[in-house]
Amino acid sequence: MNLTETPSVVGFDRALGALKAAGEATRLRILALLARSELTVKDLTTILGQSQPRISRHLKLLVEAELIERNPEGSWVYYRLGEGAGGAFARQLLGAMGTGEGVPARDAERLAELKRRQAASAAAYFAANAEAWDTIGRLHVAEEAVERAILEAVGERPFESLLDIGTGTGRMLELLTSRCNRAVGVDASADMLAVARANIARAELSNAQVRLADIRNLPFGRDTFDVVVIHQVLHFLDDPAAAVREAARVLRPGGRMLVVDFAPHELEFLREEHAHRRLGIARSAMETWLKRTDLDIVEVRDLAGSGEASALTVSLWLARDRRMSIADRSAPSQEVA
C-alpha cells in the first residue's frame, strides 16, 4: 500500500485490537506471507516450521481481529488478508515495516520454493495426462452442453482476435477459431501444447497458434485481444484473481472475457488425484474479481451436471471491458433515418 494514501479509519478499539493481534513475531510473519499469497494452514506450517495447532491459534486471533479472512473449500481453508478496513490496516502496517531483508525475506524465499514445488506437481500431472485430458474432462461435466453455452455466449458475430488462456488440448481454439481472424492459445505445459498443436494441424486451423506462456505474465501488450477465454483453468491456480487481472490487461476496450469453471463442490478426490487447488469457484468471488478489473458482468449461467457428473455444476461468466461502454454512453445518440 502507498503510505501517502489516506488510511482506512478503523476506530480506536479496533486499531488497538489489530495492533495486539499483529504484535507478535509469528503473527506478523503470517501477515507478511498472506500479503504475498493466499495460503492454507499446511502451507504456513511448512514455511514457518511450526506445529499445526500453533499456527491455527495464530490464525484464529488474526481472523478475530479482522486482519485476515478465512475461505473454507471442502476440507481445506485458505487464508488471505482481509478486504475491509482491517485488511487495509494490515497492509499499511506491512508497508511501514518493509519485507526486504531478515526474517520476512527468508520466509518469502521459503514461500517461493513452496510455490515452485506445487507448480512442479501440477506440471507433472499435466504431463502424465496430456493425451487423455479431454477424456478426463468428460468424466466431470457434459462437454457438449458446455460448448453450446460457450458458442451462445460468444455469439455469431465475427471478431478480430481470440486468446485462449490455459488452452490445454486446444479444444476452445477448435470451437471458436472460425469466428475470428486470429486465435492464440497459451499454456504452461509443453506436453499439453504438443497435443494442441497436433489437434490444430488435424483441424487445419491456419489462423490459430499456441505458445508456451505463464498465465500470470502473458507475453502480450495491453489491449491486444477482442475476446479472452479462460476455460476450466482457475481451479488449478493458487491465485486465480491474479490470472483474471492479467487476462483483463490484454483485453481491448469493449472486449469480452468468458470464464468457464466449476461451481463450488465437495469432491475432494479432484484435489488429491487431479491437482485441483480449489474445489470450484464461488460466484461472489468471481464477480468481485471481474468488477475489480473494470469489467461489467453481462451474463452468469450455471449448467448442472447429470449422471456421473451430477455432483458438479459448470458456471459461465461473460463480462465486457467497460471502457467502450463508458464511451458509448457519453457519445451523442445517432438516429437512423
N, C-alpha and C positions, 0 to 999 in steps of 0.2 A: 504494500500500500504506500502511496506517496504521502509522506508526512506533512506536506503542505496542504493536503486536503482537510476539510473540516471533519473531525472525527464524529462518529455516531454518538449520540447522547444516550448514556445508559443509566444515569442517576447514581447517587452516592452509594446506596446499599448494594446495587448490582455491581458497581465498579469495585467496591470493597470485596464482595464475594468472588468476583472474577480474579482479582489480584491474589486473594488467598488460594484459590484453586490453581492458578498458574505459578504461584510462588513456591514451587518445589522442583528439584532438578529433573526428575524423571518426567513429571507432567509438562514442564517447559520443553523438554526434548520431544515429547509426544506431539505437542502443538506445532513445533518446527517441522516435524515429519509430515503431519497432516496438512500443513500448508503446501507441501510438495505433491502429495498424493493421497487419495482415499485408500485406507488400509484396514485390514482385519486384525483381530487380536493375535492370530497366529503370525501375521506379518510383523507386528510390533514386538512380539516375544523373540522372534528371530533376529531382528535388528538390534534390539536393546539388550538381549541376553538375560532377560528376567523372566520369572515364572508367569504362567497364565493368570493365576489368581491375583497376583500383584498388579499386573497390567490392567486387568479388569477393574480392580478397585480404583486405579487412577482414572481410567476412562469414565467410570461412573461419576466421579467427582467433577470431571470436566463437562460431562453432559448436564449434570445438575446445575452447574454454573452457566450453562447455555453458551459455552465457548465452542463446543463441538456438537455434532448431530450424529445419531446412530440410524443406520438404514438396514433393517433386517432383510435378508434374502435367503429363504429356506433355513438351513441350519447355520448359515454364516451371518455375521453382522459386519457391515462396512461402516467405518467412522470417517468423518471429514470435518473441517472447520465449519462452524455454523454460518448460515446465510444472513442472519439478522444482526442486531446491534452487538450481540455477544461475539459473533464471529468477526465482525469488523473491529471490535476492541482487541481481539487476539491478534489480528493482522497488524494493527497499529503497534502493539507491543513487540511483535516479532520484527517488524520493520525497524524499530528503535534499537533492538538487540543486535541485529545482523547475524548472519549464519555462515560467514565466510571462512572461519577458522575454528580450531579447538574441537570440543565435543560435537557441536552441531554439524561441522564439516565431516567428521568421521561417521556420524550417523547417516549423513547424506550419501557417503560412499557405500555404506552397507545397504542402504535403500536401493541405490543404483545397481548393485550386484544382485540383490533380490529380484529386481525387475528384469535383469538380464537372464536369470535362471528361469523365471516364469515365461519370458518370451521364447527361450530355447525350448521349453517344454511344449508350448503351443506350436512352435515351428516343427518339432519332431512329430507331433500329432498330425499336422497338415501334410508333412512329407509321407507319413505312413498311410494316409487316407486319400491322397490326391486323386487317384484313379477312381475310387468308389464314392467320391464326395456327393455326387448327385443322388446316388442310391441311398446313402445315409440320410440325406435331406428328405427324401420321400418317406422315410420311416417316421419323421417328426411332423410333417404337415402335408396337406394336399397341394402339391405344387401347381397343378393345373388351375385351381381356383385362385391361388395367389397371383399367378401370372396374368390371368384375366383381369384381376383387380388392378394390377400394375399398368397394364395397357389402357384400361379405362382412366386411371389417374393421370397418366402422361398425355392421353388424348391422341387424336389422329393428325392434328396439325403439325406439319414438319417444322423442325428447328435446326439450328446450325450445329451445335456441339453437345456431346454427352460425355460425362465422366462417370464411370462405374467404380466405386471405391470398394476394395476387397472383392475383386472380380471373381476370384476362385476359378471355376472351370470356364468362365466366360459366358455363362448362360444369359445374363442380362444383356450382354452385347448382342448375342444371337437374337434375343427377343426384341430389342429396341433400335438396333442399328439402321433398320430400313426407314426409320422416321427422322434420321438426322444425316447431315453431310459428313460428320467426323465423330468417331467414337473412340474413347481411350479407356482401357481398364487397367487398374493398378492393384497390385497385391504384394505383400511382403514375403510370400513363399515362392521360390523359384520352381518348386515342384508343381504347385498349382498353375503357375504361368505356362509351364510346359504343356499341361493338359489344355489350358485355354487357347494357346497358340494352335494346337492340333485341331481343336473344335472350330476355331476361326477359319483355318485353312479348309477344313472339311465343308464348312458352310459357305465358302468363297465370299467372305466379308471383306471386300477390298478397302473399305473405308474405316476399318476397325484395327486397332493395335493394342498391345498390352505392354506394361512397363513394370519393372520391379521398383517399388516405392514404399516409403514409410507413411502410413496414414496420418501420422502426427506432423509430418513435414513434407507436404506434397510438392513435387518438383514443377509447379506451375505458378504463374503470376496471378495477381488479383484479377477478378472479372474476366475469367477465361472461358467458362462453360455456361451454356444455357440451362442444362439440366444436369443435376448431380444425383446419383442413386447410391444409397448405402443399404445393400440388401443382405440381411442376416449376418451382420458383421459386429454390431455394437456389443452383443452379449459375450464376445470373445475378448473385449478390451478392458483394461484396468481403469481407463479414464475415457469413457465414451463421450462425455461432454466436450473434451478437448478435440476429439475427432469431428464432432458436429461443428465446432468453431472453425476448424481448419477447412472443412468442406464448404462452409459458408464463405470463407475468404476467397475461394476461387469461383464463386458464383457471380454471374453478371447481374447488373441491375435489372430487376424484374424477372430474374431466372428462378427456376423451381428446384426444390430439393425434395426427393422422395425417400423416406426411410421406411424400411420393412424389417420387422424383428418380432420376436416372441413377446407376448404379453406375460406378466409375472405368472410363474408356475412353481410347482414344488417337486419337480423331477430331479432329485439330487444326482442321479446317475449321469446326467448330462454334464455336470461339473466334474465328476470323478473320471468318467470314461471318455468324454468328448471335449475336454478343455474349455468348457463354458465358464467364464469368470463370473457371469451373472445369470441368475435364473429369470430371464426376461427383463423387459424394460417397462417401468411404470409409466402410464400415460401422463401423470403430473410431472414426472421428471423430464420426459421428452418435450412436453410443452414448454417447460422452463428453459431447457437448453435452446430450443428454437427461437423463443422470444428474445433471449439474451444475445442472439446473433443477428438481431434485426430482421428476422423472418416472420412473416404473418402466416399463421396456420390457415390453410384453405380447407382441408378435409382430414378427418380422422376416421378410420374404418377398421373394424375388428372382424376377423374371419375365424370362426370356431372350427376346430378340427372335428373329425369323425372317425369311427372305428378305432384302430390302434392309436391314432393321434388325437383322441378325444380330450386328452388332458392338456393339450396345447392349443392356444389361440394365437393367430398371427395378426399383428397390428400394422396398419399402414398410416403414415403421417405424410401429408402433402403440404408443403409450405412454399411461400414465394418471397423473394427478396423485396423488401418494402420500398426500396429507393425508387423503383419505377412507379409503384403505387402512389407515392407522395407526389411525383412529377405529374402523374395523370390527374390527381385531384386538384393540383394548382393550375393546370393548363385550362385555358378557356374552352368551353364546350363547342363542338362543331356539329351543326345540324346538317343532315343530308337533305338536299332539295328533292 
